[in-house]
Amino acid sequence: MRLILIRHGQTPSNVRGLLDTQPPGPGLTELGTAQAAAVPVTLADEVIDALYASTALRAQLTAAPLAAARGLDVGIRSGLREIAAGDWEMLGDDTSVHGYLELIGAWLAGDLQRRSPGPTGESGVEVMARFDAVIGEIAATGVDVAAVVAHGAVNRTWASLRADNLDDGFGAAHPLRNTGIVILDGDPRTGWTAVSWTGARFVGGVPVADSAPGLDTPDEDPFDEQIPVSEHP
């Protein structure tokens, strides 16, 4: 099957640089709405049989134009939600943002047991398991192509760790801006191959062009940053 992972459009929290991860969260900015409207055009050449989104309002609003254009219902799944920031939630200071990104970098380096801080935090093991469960559910329906509207950190982490042709840390160095798209082919049983990352096709695991689909976003968004990957045995 083909899996199309789409990051949501820009939100007010993106503009303010806040770690806003708990659903339902905010809606879209004016730019975010325009980005969402551009997604059906970006994916005009892709046949899409099913469409899913996370429990976050921003993901559902981003999915809405694609659902309308293709006549699809949107399946809402909690397992597609963003990686929980825990005690860093709604903070935007350098220490909190770096802590969040460094945690994800540790996961990409192999330390999936580490957790975001506090009672609402979660580990890399938990994040991958919940996202895997939704992708497994989708694959079990037998659809050929499914689009999933989720979030920057969880999309790049899951795709990096599950794509056989990418180094685990690929997503750390290749951000997903708002409405950035990753396309993978495969299935949960045989594995996944990354076909494109924000418009870049792969040759030997290396993107050969970088033409990000949709409309650009300001650099204030912490999920646009490269993720520091820590050394891990």
Summary of the structure (lengths in Angstrom):
residues: 233
radius of gyration: 16.0
end to end distance: 34.1
largest distance: 48.3
contacts: 841
relative contact order: 0.21
helix: 38%
strand: 18%
